[in-house]
């Protein structure tokens, strides 16, 4: 297992060159500007669904707090609150206001705006 900062081109290139079937990432877009956030999300969704980039599709397991990226780039979401899975499925069915409210402990009215 290699731990590194995704903002480093050397690190991300090294991880991708390994061609592992599963990538486990903890907030790979944290502290990045908008352009780089989108580039990383585009790359990850491509790796998960495009065999022309690598020999095989990859499974991407990642922690994200940017719901906009998750909605736009990924086909399956697990929503976890206090160590318990409270949602599993397509982003539109999992990232609902009631479930966001429960997961993050924010008022339902505020969750509906996200």
N, C-alpha and C positions, 0 to 999 in steps of 0.2 A: 504494500500500500504506500502510495506516495502522497504526501501532503504538500500543497503549494498554493501560491496566489495566482488566480486566473488572470489577473491583470498583467502577468509576466508572459510575454510571447514564448519565451524559452520553455517555461513550465507547461503551458497549454500544448505546445507542439510535442513536447516529450510525452505527455500523457496520451495524446492522440496517436502517436507513433506506436505505442504499445499494442494497439488494436485489441484491448481487452473487451470481452462481450458485455461487461457491465461497468458503467461509470457511476460511482457514488460521490455526490458533490454536496458540500455544505455552503449554501448561499454563494454560488459562483458569480453572481452579478453584484454582490454587495460592494459598495464604494466605487462603482464604475459610473462614468457619465452615460447619458442616454444612448449615444451612438454605440458604445462598447457593450452596454447591457443588451441592446438589440442584436448586435453581432454574435454575442455568446448564446443568446436564446435561439437565434436562427441556426447556429452551428449545432447546438444540442438537438434541436428538433429534426434537423437533417440527418444527424448521426442515428437517430432513433428510427428513421423511416426511409432512408435512402441507401440502398446497397451499392450504388455507384461511387459513393464517397469512400467507403471501406468495403472489405470483402463481405462482411455480414452486417446486418442491422445490430444496433447496440441497445441495450436496456439502459435507460437513464433514470437513476434514482437521485433526486435532488431536493434540497430544502430551498424553497423560495418564499419570500414575503411579498414579492411584487405580483399582486394578483393579475394585473394587466398582462404581464408576460406569460403567466400560466394560462390565462384564458386564450391568448392568441397563439401560443406555440405548442401546447401539449394536448394530447388526446385523452390522457387518463390522469386523474388527480386522486391522491389520498389526502384527506383532510384529517389532521390529528390534533386532538386537544387533550392535554394532560396525559399523554401516553396512550390514548385510546383513539382508534380510527372512528371518526364520526361521519365520514363520507368517503365513497369510493365510486368513481365513474368519470363521465365526461365533465369537463369544467362547468358547463352550463347547469348541470344537474347537481353538482357538488357545491359550487361556490355561490350559494344562495344567501340572501340576507340573514335568515335565521341561523344557518350553519356558521357563517362568518361571525355573527354575533356570539354564538356559543364558543367557537374556537378561540377568539381573541378577547372575549369578555368585554365587548363594547356594546353600547345600546343598539337595538335593532334598527332604529331610525338612521343612525350613523352608518351602520353596516349596509343598509340599502343604498347608500350613496357611493359605495365602493365598486 
